[in-house]
Amino acid sequence: MTRPIARKRWVTRPVLLVLALVLALPAQAERIREIANFAGVRDNQLVGYGLVVGLDGTGDQTMQAPFTGQSLTNMLSQLGITVPPGTNMQLRNVAAVMVTADLPPFSRPGQRLDVNVSSIGNARSLRGGTLLMTPLKGADGDTYAIAQGNLLVGGAGAEAGGASVQVNQLAGGRIAGGAMVEREVPLDLGSNGGLLELELKESDFGTVQRVVNAINNEFGRPVAAAMNGRVIALDGPMNANSRVNFMAQVENIQVTPTEASARVVFNARTGSVVMNSAVKLHRAAVAHGNLSIVIDPRFMVSQPAPFGEGETVVVPDTEIEIQEQDAYLRVVEGADLVDVVNALNALGATPSDLMAILEALKASGSLRADLEVI
């Protein structure tokens, strides 16, 4: 005798993801400072290794992170304290961290920088900790700033009775104004006969030409000359004060950049699909359909006859069914982005399906756009 005891049903179906569509407005005039930078005027990245102390038992476990104990021993020796060799220090209130900061251009000694502090060991939390004096070095190995101070950790967590709860990240924090600049980065603008270089953020020959014409029209003489599709040479004043005024005037000149090339960007992690307004779709026919797999397990109980010598057992009986949605051949064509989106939405395509459809349209020559996966 058998009878069903349970029934479950799993259906795998396409995951509905978000399609992000950017309807770009016509190109508008922008200040040069928004699309270009002067060569050399940039931030410099700093990094350092340090220790955070004062933790409430949430620091590194020295057995799994031996470098924490080694760092503390070296620091104590510099302070005149000798730790006997072979001492097993149970350091639960200390954590090894990496400290990072950005050194802005024209920074001078004495200025303050914000720093980020991140654990590199197995510390459970940096909340309530204090960063000890940490040198911050540049790519050349020289020290440009010193960091120290109390951490601000945005997360929170609690543990009790084997249960725990955590909000946001506890293994990283920030110190506002936690570093002081000790050395400036030398930068001599216009030292080569007043020559300056203006670099576009995105290479484009058409935009370079427009920037050169706008600058020369502003000053009424040929002070700008294009060197390539990104760099523009400027003949600036020799005097430092006049050079700063010249650079400020250049940055505020209005220029209309050329329209960006047609591009479709896929985000493989989130499933987002972004197109700009230059995307064009020529006449093409597309067939689209999805598969749906239904798994229906049934568990039957097999019982022996009364007073029999058999045993009651559970017998699985699973049914698998594959369903395919109807796919129709549709003609899609669009002169602009709205027509393209409407045509593809008429097929009922999800973002993951759009990726495959757009790649096929690109291969067939119907889609006039560059495809980029990030």
N, C-alpha and C positions, 0 to 999 in steps of 0.2 A: 504494500500500500504506500503510495507516495502522494505528497501534497506540497504545494509551494509555500515557502516560509518567508521569502523576501523578494523584492524586486527593486532594482535600481536602474537608473537610466542616465547615461552620459552622452552628451551631444557635443561634438567638436564643431565649432563654426568659426568663421573668420572674426577676428577681434576688431571691433570698431575703434579706429584711431582717429585722431584729430587732424584735419587737413587745414593747414594754415596758408591762407592766400594773401599775398601782399599786393594790393592795388596801388602801384606807385603813381604819384602825381607827375604831371609834366615837369621836366627839368626846370629848376628855378635858380636864380642867382644866389650864390653863396660867397661868403668872405673867404679870401685865400687861406686864412688861418684854419678854416674848417677842412680844407682839402689838401693842405701842404704844411710842411715843417721846415725850419731852417736846419741845415746839416749841423750836427753837434749839439743842438739844443734838445736834450733828451734826458730821461731818468737813467740812473745806473743802479743795478741790483746788488744788494749786499746780503751776506749770509754769515752766520756764526753758530758755534756750538757752545751750549751752556748748561747750567744746572738750575732747576727750580726746587726750592726748599720750602718747608713749612706746610707740606701737605698732611692731611689728616689720615695717614695710613693708606693712602691711595697711590703711592709712588711705585717705582720700579722694583721688581723682585730681582735681587742681585744674582740669583742663580741663573736666571734666564737672560739677564742683561748685565753681564760683568763689567761692561765699559762704564756704567754708572759709578760703581765702587772705585774703579781705577781713576776716574776723573775727580772724584771727591778726595782720594788720597793725594793726587798731585796738587790739588788746590790747597789742601791742608798743609802740605809740605812747604808751599810758597808762603804760607802764613806762619811758619815756624813750628808747626805741629807735626811730629813724626808718628806715623801709625806703624806698630810692629809688624814685620812681615808675617804673612799667614793669618792675619786677623780676619775673621769672618764677620764683616759688618752687616747687620740686618737693617738695611736702609729702606724703610717703608715711607719715609717722609720726603724722599729726594727722587727726582725724575730727570733724566737726560732729555734735552730738547734741542731743536734747531730753531734759530731765530732768523727771520728774514725781514728786509725793509727795502724801500726804494729811496734812493738819494736823488732829489730833484736837481735840475740844472741850476747853476749859480748858488748852490748852498755854501754857506760859510761856517767856519768853526763856531760852536756855541748854539747853533740852531737845533731845534728838536724835531725828531722824526717819530712816526707811529711804527710799531713793530708787531709782527705776528709770531707767536710762539707755538710750536707743535711738538708733541711728544714723539720720540723715536724708539722708546722702549715699550714696556708693557704696563705703564702706569694706567690705572683705571680712571683717574681724574686729575686735572691740574687746578681744580677749583680751590681758591684760597692760598695759592702758592705765590712765592716771590722769586723773580728771576735775579740771579746773582750777576755781577759784572761780566758782560759777554762782549768781546771784540767782534765787530762786524767788518768783514773783509770784502773787497771787490774782486773782480776777475783777475787782477794783477797780483793778488795776494797781500796787498797793503791794507792796513786798518784805516777805515774812514769814519767809523762811529763806534760808540760804546753804549750798550743797552743794559738797563737795569730797572727794576720796578715791580709793582704788584700787578698780577694778571687779572684781567676781567674775562671770565668764562661765561658765555651766554647760555650754556646748557645747565641742566639740573638732573639729579638722579638720587635714588634712595633704594636701600636693600633691607629686607627684614624677613626672617623665617624662610629663607630659601627663595623668596620672590624679589624681583627687582623691577624698577621702572626708570626710564631715562628719557629726557627731552633734549633734543639737539645734541651737539657734539661736546664731550667733556675733555677730550684729549688735546684740545687746542684753545688758545686764548689770544688776547690782544692787549697791548699796553699803549695807551694814547700818550704820545710824547715820551715814549720810553727809551729813546736813544738820543744821544747828543753827538752832533757832528764834530769830529776832531780834525778832519783834513778835507780840503775842497778839491774838486776835480778841475784841473786846469783846462780852460777853454778860451782860446783867443779867436774871437770872431773878427773876420776882416783883417787879420794880421798880414795876409798876403796881398798887400797893395789895395786893401779894401774890398777884395773879392769875396762874395758870399754865394752860397749854394742853397737853392730852394728845392726841396724834394717833395714830389707828390706822394700822397699816401697810397694811391693806386696808379699804376702805370697806364697812360693813355696819351697817344700822340695828339689827338684832337684837343684834349683839355690843356696840354702843355702849350699848344699854339695859342689858345684863347688867353691863357694866363700871361704869356709873353706880350701879346698885343695889348692886354688891359694894363699891364705895368708900364709899358712904354707910352701908352696914351695918357696915363695918369701923370707921369713926370715930363711928358712932352719931348723926350729924347730917348735914344736907344740905350737903356740901362740894363735890359734883360735880354738874354739869348739862350735858346734851348740847346742843351748838350745831348739829350737823348729823350726817350719817351717818359722819363720821370724827373730828371734833374734839370734845373734852370740856373744859369750863372747870372749873378747880379753884380753890377759895378757900383758898390756902395761908397760912402764917404770915408775918409781916412780918420777923421776925428771921432772919438768914441761916442760923445753925446749926439753928434749929428747922425752917426750910424744907427744908434738906437731909435731915433726919430724916423729915420729912413725905413727901418725894419717894421716899426709900428704902422707906418703909412702903407707899406706893402701888404701887411696882414689884413688890413681893413678894406682893401680893394674888392669890389664885387665882380665875380666871374660866374658865368653859367656853364657848368661842365657838360660835356657831351653825354648823350643818353647811354646808359649801361647796356652792354651786350645781353642778348636773350640768355637766360640761365634758369635751370630748374635744380633746386637743392633738395636732396633727400637726407633726412636724419634717421639712420638705421636703428638708433636706440629708442627714439620716441615715436617713430612712424610719421613724423611731420613731413609734409611736402610743401615747398615754397616756390612760387614762380614770380618773376617780375613781369611788368607790363609789356615788355618787348617780345614775349613768347608768341610765336605764330604757329598755327597748325594748318597745313595744306590738306587737301581732300584725301581721306583715307577711310577704309572700312575696317571695323574692329568687332570681333566676337569675344564675348566675355561670359564666363560661368564659374560657379564654385562647387566644390564637393562638400558634402556633409556626411560624416561617419557616425552612425548610431550604434552604441554598444549596449546591449540589453541582457545582463546576466540574471539568470533565475537559479535559485537554490532549492532543490527538491529533497524532501526527507523520505527515505526508504525505511519502512518499519517491517519487522518479521510478523508472521501470523501469531495469534495468541498462543501462549505456551510453547512457542517455537524456540529453537536454539540459536537463531540468528541474532545479529546486532543492528541497532539503529544507526544509519549512516546518512550523511548529507551528500547529495550528488549534485554537482554544478551542471547547469545547462545554459550556455551562453549563445545568444543570437547576435550576429553582426550584420548590419545593413548599411550599404553605401548609397547615398542619394546624390544626384547631380542636378543642379539647377539648370533650367533651360537657358541656352546661350543663343542670342540672335545676332546676326551680322548687321551692324548699324554703320551708317555713313556719318563720319564726323568731320567737321571743317569749321575753322574759326579764324576770323581776321584779327582778333585781339584776345586778351586774356579771358574776358568774360565769356566769349563764345566757346573758348577751349574748355573752361571749367564746366559750363552748362552741358556741353556735348559729352564730356566724360562722366558727369554726374547722372546723365540719362542712362548710362550703362549700369548704374548701381555699384560703381567701383568704390572700394574702400582705399585708404592711403596705401596699404601694402599692395593692393591690386594696381593702383595708379603707377606705382614704381615699375611694375612689369609692363604695363601698357605703354608708358612713356618711353621706356627703353626700346620696346619693339617699334614704336613710331619713329624714334630717332634712327634706328637701324634701317627702317624702310625709306628714310628721307623725307617723311611727312612733317616731322617736328623740327622746326628751325630754332634750336636752342642747345646750349651746353648743359650736360647733365653732370652734377657733382654730388657725391655721397660723402657725408660727414659722420 
